[in-house]
Amino acid sequence: MNRQRRNPGAYAALAALTLACSACSTVMPPWESNTTPAPMTSNGVPAGYYRVNPGDTLSRIASAYGQRTQDLASWNQMPQNAQVLPGQVLRVAPPPGYANAAPQPPAYTSAAPAPAGVAAPAPAAPAALALAWPVRGPILQRFSPGKSNGIVIGGTQGEQVRAAAAGRVVYAGSGIEAYGPLVIIKHNDQTVTAYGRNGRLLVKEDDAVSQGQPIAEMGVDNDGIPGVVFEVRSDGKPVDPLQLLPR
């Protein structure tokens, strides 16, 4: 896979999509706030932050990380229409103690808050959103919180990768180096899906897509192994796709 210039342009989500780690390793900053110093990402900025690349805009960065433009502007104390400059470092995850002034309905059902000292369960996509497999093949890499933001599904180079649900394409390009050619689809206010390590892309930004519509052709990794990186994010947090896909 050729190394490309970094530019989120939309992740996971998704986007953030953010796969300079292995295809499914943690590249997008974690969304959980804490009081300990944030670990550094592979591009030398703290987790939860993003370094602006040429051509970026505040709205495109917000789309890439599954956030609202107004929230990014608030977290970085700038107007919503402010221009961003290459090299500028922006917060793309909520600051500690941040509470949305206009909270949206939760993207998943939770019976009760987790007791103190017990990790809360990972969020799931809204129950109303039924996902389909983007491709059918062996699972080459599984979701692992803190290590892998999604799964890798094997297949045949050049086979069609399909949209897991209806939505709108918020990013289609090769600006996020470790994902290669990448498509990010926004399905609703909470949920985005990302499809990385493609060959040829079959959609462009702002396209409306239906579930099962071909959006790309499968590519290969650095070892020549065909596969698609598939990620799901609910309210900006990575979710295990295998819990949401039909058995």
C-alpha positions in Angstrom: 0.0 0.0 0.0 1.5 3.3 -1.1 1.9 5.9 1.6 -0.3 8.9 1.1 -0.5 12.4 2.5 -2.5 12.5 5.7 -5.8 14.4 5.5 -8.9 13.1 7.4 -11.2 15.1 5.1 -14.2 13.6 6.8 -13.7 8.3 10.8 -14.2 7.3 11.5 -15.7 8.8 12.8 -15.2 7.9 10.9 -13.5 9.4 10.2 -14.0 9.2 12.2 -12.6 7.3 10.0 -8.5 7.9 12.4 -5.4 2.3 10.6 0.8 4.4 10.5 -0.1 1.4 12.8 -1.5 -1.9 11.6 -4.7 -1.7 9.6 -6.9 -1.9 12.6 -4.7 -0.6 15.4 -5.7 2.6 17.2 -5.0 5.5 15.0 -7.9 7.8 15.7 -7.6 9.4 19.1 -9.6 7.8 21.9 -12.8 9.6 22.8 -12.7 8.9 26.5 -11.5 11.7 28.7 -9.2 11.1 31.7 -7.0 13.1 34.0 -3.8 11.3 33.2 -1.4 12.7 30.5 -2.7 11.7 27.0 -0.5 9.2 25.1 1.1 10.4 22.0 -0.2 9.2 18.6 2.1 8.1 15.8 2.0 11.6 14.3 3.4 13.2 17.5 0.3 14.9 18.9 -1.6 13.8 22.0 -4.4 11.4 21.7 -7.7 13.3 21.3 -6.0 15.9 19.1 -5.3 16.3 15.4 -2.6 18.2 13.5 -4.2 20.1 10.5 -3.0 19.3 7.0 -3.2 21.5 3.9 -6.8 21.6 2.5 -8.4 20.7 5.9 -11.4 22.7 7.1 -13.1 22.7 10.5 -16.2 21.0 9.2 -14.3 18.3 7.3 -12.2 17.5 10.4 -15.4 17.3 12.5 -17.0 14.9 10.0 -13.8 12.7 10.0 -14.1 12.3 13.8 -17.8 12.0 14.1 -18.2 15.3 15.8 -20.3 18.5 15.2 -18.5 21.5 13.8 -19.9 23.7 16.5 -18.5 21.4 19.2 -15.0 21.4 17.7 -15.2 25.2 17.4 -16.2 25.4 21.1 -13.5 23.0 22.3 -10.9 25.0 20.5 -12.3 28.4 21.3 -12.8 29.6 17.8 -15.7 30.6 15.5 -17.5 27.9 13.5 -16.4 29.6 10.3 -12.8 30.0 11.4 -10.1 29.0 9.0 -7.6 26.4 10.2 -3.9 26.4 9.2 -1.6 23.6 8.3 0.4 22.5 11.4 -2.3 23.8 13.8 -3.2 21.2 16.5 -6.9 21.0 17.3 -8.8 19.1 20.0 -11.1 16.6 18.3 -12.3 14.7 21.5 -14.5 16.3 24.2 -12.4 17.9 27.0 -12.7 16.5 30.5 -16.1 17.3 32.1 -17.6 18.4 28.8 -21.4 18.1 28.7 -23.3 18.8 25.5 -25.7 21.7 26.1 -28.2 20.1 23.8 -27.8 16.4 24.4 -29.1 14.0 21.8 -30.9 10.7 22.5 -28.5 8.0 23.4 -27.2 5.9 20.5 -27.6 2.7 22.6 -29.6 1.3 25.4 -28.0 1.1 28.9 -29.8 -0.5 31.8 -28.0 1.6 34.4 -24.7 3.5 34.9 -21.7 1.2 35.7 -20.7 1.2 39.3 -17.7 3.2 40.3 -14.5 1.4 39.4 -16.2 -0.8 36.8 -15.6 -0.1 33.1 -18.8 0.8 31.3 -19.8 -1.5 28.4 -18.8 -0.3 24.9 -21.6 1.5 23.1 -23.6 -0.2 20.4 -25.1 1.3 17.3 -28.8 2.4 17.5 -31.1 -0.6 17.5 -33.0 0.9 14.5 -29.9 0.7 12.3 -29.6 -2.8 10.9 -26.1 -3.4 9.4 -25.3 -5.8 6.5 -21.9 -7.3 5.8 -19.7 -5.1 3.6 -18.2 -8.3 2.2 -18.4 -12.0 3.1 -15.1 -13.6 4.1 -12.9 -14.8 7.0 -12.2 -12.5 9.9 -8.5 -11.7 9.6 -8.4 -9.4 12.6 -10.9 -8.8 15.4 -12.0 -5.8 17.4 -10.0 -5.2 20.5 -10.7 -2.1 22.7 -7.7 0.2 22.9 -5.8 -1.8 20.2 -8.1 -2.4 17.3 -10.9 0.0 16.3 -12.5 -2.5 13.9 -12.2 -5.7 12.1 -10.5 -6.9 8.9 -12.6 -9.1 6.6 -10.7 -11.1 4.1 -11.7 -11.8 0.5 -10.6 -11.5 -3.1 -8.7 -8.4 -4.5 -11.1 -6.4 -6.6 -14.3 -7.8 -5.2 -17.0 -5.3 -4.4 -17.2 -3.7 -1.0 -20.8 -2.7 -0.1 -22.4 -0.1 2.2 -23.4 -1.7 5.5 -26.4 0.6 5.7 -28.0 3.5 3.9 -26.4 6.9 4.4 -24.3 9.6 3.0 -20.7 9.5 2.1 -18.8 12.1 4.2 -15.3 11.1 3.0 -13.9 9.2 0.0 -10.2 9.4 -0.6 -6.7 8.4 0.4 -5.8 11.2 2.8 -5.5 9.1 5.9 -2.3 7.3 5.3 -2.7 4.1 7.3 -6.2 3.3 5.9 -5.3 3.7 2.2 -8.3 4.5 0.0 -11.0 5.0 2.5 -14.8 5.5 2.5 -16.7 6.9 5.5 -20.5 6.8 5.5 -22.7 8.7 8.0 -25.9 6.9 8.7 -27.5 9.1 11.3 -26.5 11.6 14.0 -24.8 8.9 16.1 -23.5 6.3 13.7 -20.8 6.2 11.0 -19.1 3.3 9.3 -15.6 3.3 7.7 -14.3 1.0 5.0 -10.5 1.1 4.6 -7.7 -0.6 2.6 -9.7 -0.4 -0.7 -8.5 -0.5 -4.2 -10.7 1.6 -6.5 -13.4 3.8 -4.9 -16.8 3.7 -6.5 -18.4 6.7 -4.7 -17.5 10.3 -3.9 -18.1 12.6 -1.1 -21.8 13.7 -0.5 -23.1 10.7 -2.5 -26.3 9.1 -1.0 -25.9 5.4 -0.8 -28.3 2.5 -0.1 -27.6 -0.6 1.9 -25.7 -3.1 -0.2 -24.6 -0.6 -2.8 -21.1 -1.1 -4.1 -18.8 1.7 -2.7 -15.3 0.3 -3.5 -13.3 -2.6 -4.7 -11.2 -4.6 -2.2 -7.5 -3.8 -2.0 -4.6 -5.5 -0.3 -2.4 -4.8 2.7 1.4 -4.3 2.8 1.9 -8.0 2.6 -0.4 -8.4 -0.4 -3.3 -9.9 1.6 -6.7 -8.9 0.3 -9.1 -7.5 2.9 -11.3 -4.6 4.0 -10.9 -2.7 7.2 -14.4 -2.2 8.6 -15.2 0.1 11.6 -18.3 1.3 13.3 -18.5 4.3 15.5 -21.5 5.3 17.7 -21.3 8.8 19.2 -17.7 8.9 18.2 -16.7 5.7 20.0 -15.6 2.5 18.3 -18.0 -0.4 18.5 -17.3 -4.1 17.7 -18.9 -4.6 14.3 -19.3 -8.3 14.9 -21.9 -7.6 17.6 -24.0 -5.6 15.0 -23.6 -7.8 11.9 -26.0 -10.6 11.2 -24.7 -14.1 12.1 
